[in-house]
Amino acid sequence: MSGNRINSVFYAESYHPIQAGSIDGTDILPHDNAIYRAFLCSSAGLYDPFGDSKLIGDPYCTVFVGHLSHLTTEDTLGKAMGRYGRVKNLRMVRDIVTGASRGYAFVEYETEREMRHAYKEAHHSFIDDCEIIVDYNRQQLMQGWIPRRLGGGLGGKKESGQLRFGGRERPFRAPLRPIPFEELKMLGIPSPLEGRYMSRFQVPSPPRRKRRSSVEREESSYRRSSIEEEEVRSSSRTISSDHYNKRSSLNMEEKFGKRKSVEMEEYHHQRSYLSEHSHKRISREREDRRHKGSSIDGEESSYERSVEREEHSHNRSSADRRKHSQRRSSKDGEKHHHKRRKHESERI
């Protein structure tokens, strides 16, 4: 084993919870419960690094700033980080309940060059008497990333007993024991990069934006041209369909106008016929009423005359009976009076 390997380090290009808990990146078993929890989250896919709604901006132009003082404000951080480039956006992470700073923030620059300048020069600088650390946006750019709250993350303090290696502050040490390549491959853990170790004084480069190859450029240009052709065809189809719709609408209007005029003529003709027919029917009904009324009046007058005759005859008969009864009663009275006088004279 060469002596210069003792001071050699290497950095993680992708994140694996079991490897992050190992000082040399060769462990195949989790050594604490937090690593086991992070491994379960990674295996089950329970964490989505792009699911945070507060993530804004270009991750290739954004740096992570940690170990901030709880008294540091957005203005102070913006002025301090503005010395390395033009700050486009700044988000300081705060507690949801209290609103106090949680000691880290994300700063986005206008260009990727300014971000790399801040990544190199602002690391271990001081803001409000606190030595800060600067790293790239691992949440969006590091494959398999698991945050600290789920047992993952990088760095940490010795007192906590939950150190995480592979980052800028605590890189992996070059392995001094045999590397179990087969076990690492079975677990999906990337093996240490032999022959590509770095010294502690070298600055690891953040991931760069992938440049497209000539084949990809040709494919993208072909796709763009095909999309433009599709747009032109669709626009021509829409124009032709609009023209056809206009012609069909004009034809429909003409047909509808002619049909409407014919229907109006038929309607007026039918209305005039109905009005004449109704006028004739009304006049006939009036004549029938008059005829019926005259016949009813004649019948009523004849009936009244017959009733008058009957009353007159009844009155005459009743008068005759009264006269006859009066004559008879007067005769009976005279006879009775005569008999009484006769009887009185015989008694005398």
Secondary structure, 3 states (H helix, E strand, C coil): CCHHHHHEEECCCECCHHHHCCCCCCCCCCCCHHHHHHHHHHHHCCCCCCCCCCCCCCHHHEEEEECCCCCCCHHHHHHHHHHHCCEEEEEEEECCCCCCEEEEEEEEECCHHHHHHHHHHCCCCEECCEECEEEECHHHHCECCCCHHHCCCCECCCCCCCCECCCCCCCEECCCCCCCHHHHHHHCCCCCCCCCCEECCCCCCCCCCCCCCHHHHHHHHHHHHHHHHHHHHHHHHHHHHHHHHHHHHHHHHHHHHHHHHHHHHHHHHHHHHHHHHHHHHHHHHHHHHHHHHHHHHHHHHHHHHHHHHHHHHHHHHHHHHHHHHHHHHHHHHHHHHHHHHHHHHHHC
